[in-house]
Amino acid sequence: MSYYGLTFYNREVPQRPMPMIRVDRTEVRAPRRAVDMVREGAVIVFPTDTVYGVGCRIDHAAAVRRIFELKERSPQHPLPVLLADPAQLDEYGRDLTPAARRLARDFWPGALTIVVRRSDATPAVVAGGGETIGLRVPALPLVRSLVRQLGVPLVGTSANRHGAPVPLTAQQVAFDLGDTVDLILDGGRSPVGRESTVVDATTEPVRVLRQGAVSIAAAA
């Protein structure tokens, strides 16, 4: 059933209190508590410019595996990675095509995820053991700040279980994921309300894998 626009799922009652911090999504610095927790391997929820995301540092294998489990997602399915700056494309991707560079230049920061061949700096567990990875620089300053303060990129995938609607509020995440996460940053309702567009830029012309907040015509 729904109440004030929130969807309630038949989930078990959380066994521990769910820490939630109210944040300003335009803030240029992420809360110190969130940074410290992620640095130690926590899994947290945060607002993005598209929908609410759940993530952890990409180099903490146990935390990455937790995200696969809480989302009920196959570990062979790559998780998207959030960067702080477009310049990091060369660090976490390799053999970049001219199209990948053009898309990063034209749409980052923004709601476009670019699939490229992963570099050695991107752990295989994040990529589901594969050779490609989806990279994005979100438009929301808060998320870029979190990555910048942390010093490494974040796994950044929608904060919902498999089959559940993508969350537009922190409350929707709390009802869906409950205490499977360690902290929720509540930045109010997501303004876009659609996931990022995903394009495969490993070849040219690029292929649109998912239509989202950026139009297919503009991305291709």
N, C-alpha and C positions, 0 to 999 in steps of 0.2 A: 504494500500500500504506500501511498505518498502523503506527505504532510509538509506544507510550505515548500512544495517543489522538490523535496528530498525523497529518494527512493530507499525503502527499508528492505533489507534482505534477511532471510531466515538464517542468520549466522549465530554462532554461540556468543554469549555475553563475554566481553573481554575479561581476562583473569587478572589484569593489572591496570592501573590508571593510564590513560592515554595522554602523554604530555603534548600540549598544543600551545604554540606561541603565535600571537597576533603580529603580523608584519605589514609594513607598507610595501607594496609590490614595486614601487618606484625607488625604493631605498637603494643607495649605491654601496652599502655594506651589509653583508649578511650577519645575522645574530651570532655572536661569539660562541654561544652554546651549541648552535647547529654546526658550526665549523669544527669545534672541538670533538663533537660526537662523531661526525663523519670521518674525521681524521683517525679516530680510534676504531673504525669499522662499523659504525652504526648505519642503519637503513632508515632514511627519512623521506618525508613527503614535502613537496614544495610547489608553490604556484609557478606556472610558466606563462608565456604569452599566448599559449594555445589552450591546454587543459592542465589539470594537476598532474604532476609527475612524481614517481617514486624512484629513488636512486641511492647510490653509494659511490665511493671512490672506485675507479676502474681497476686499481691494482690490489684490491682486497678480495681474494678469491672466495672466501667464506661468505662475505657480504653479497657478492654477486650471485652466488648459488642460492642465498636466501631469497633474492628477488625472483629468480626463476620459480622457486617453490611457492612463494606467496601469491604470485600471479598465476600459478598453475600453468606455467608455460614450459614448453619443451626446452631442455638445455641445448638442443641443436638449433634453436631459433635465436639469431643474434639480437642483442640488446642495443638500442641506440646510445650514442655517446654525446654528451654536451660539452662544448668547448667554451673558453672565455673570449677567444679572439680568432678572427679569420686566419691570422698568421699561423695558427696551430694546425691548419690543414696539412701542411708539409711534414709536421712532426708525427701525426697519427695516421696519415695516409701515405701511400707510395704509388709510383707509376701513375701519377695524376694526369688525366686527360685535359686538353684545353677546355673542354666543356665543364669539367669539374671546377676549374679555376674561374671560369666565367660565371658560373652559377653562384659560387661563393662570393665573388665580387659584387654581383648584382642583388643577391638576396640575403646575405648575412650582415648583421644580425637579422634574424627573421624566422618565419615558419616553414623553412625548407630543410629537409634532411637529405643529405647527399651521400649516396652509397659509393664508396671507393674501396680500393684494395687497402687492407690494413697494413700498417708498418709494424715493426717489432715492438714499438712502444705501446701498441694496443694488445692487451692480453688475449690469448686465444679463447679463454673461457667466456669473455664478453661477446666474442664473435661466434659463439656456438661451435668453436673448433674450425670454423671456415676461414676463408681468406679475404672476405669483404666485411665492411662495417659501415653503418650509417652514422654520419657526423652532422652536428648542427650547432650553430651559435645562436642561442635564443635571444629574442629582442628584449626580454625583461632584464633590467639592470641587476635585480636582486640575485638572479640565478648566475649571471656572469660573475658577479662579485663572489658568490659562494665558491665557484670553481677557481677564481683567481686567488682567494684567500687560502684555499685548500692546497693549491699548488699542483694538482692533477685533475684531469677531467672527471666528470660524473657519468655513471650510467644514468640515463634519463628517459624512462619509459612511462606510459600512462599509468596512473595509480589505481588500477582496477584489476579484479580477477578476470580470468578468461571468460568471455561471454557477458560480462556486466557492462553497463554503459560507461563511457569515459566520464570521469568526474569533473564537474565544473566548480565545485566548492569543497572546502576542507571537511565539511560535515558529511558529504557524500562519501569521501574517502574513509572517514572514521567508521561509518556504518558498514562499509564493504570490507575494508582490510583490518579494522579493529586493532588489536594489540600485536599484529604481526609486524608492525613497524615500530621504530623507537621514538619518533618525534614527527609532529605535523606542524608545518609553518602555514598559518592561515592568512592568506592575502586577499580574502574576499572572492567574489565570483569571477571566474575567468572571463575576460572581455571578448575573446574570439570564439571560444566554445567549440572549436574543431581541432583535430589533430593536425600535425604538420603534413605537408605534402612530401612524399618520398620519391626520389628519382634515382635511378641507377646510372651513374656517370662513369662506369668502368669502360664503356664503349661509346662510340658516337655513330648515329645520334643517340641521345640519352633516351631512356625508357622511364615513363612515369609508372611507379609501382603502386602508389596510393594517392588518390586525389584528396587533398585536404585544404588547409587555409590559403595556400597559394594556388592560383589557377593553373591548370594543366598547360594551357597555351603559353602562359608567361614562363613557366618552368622549362618547357621543352624547347 
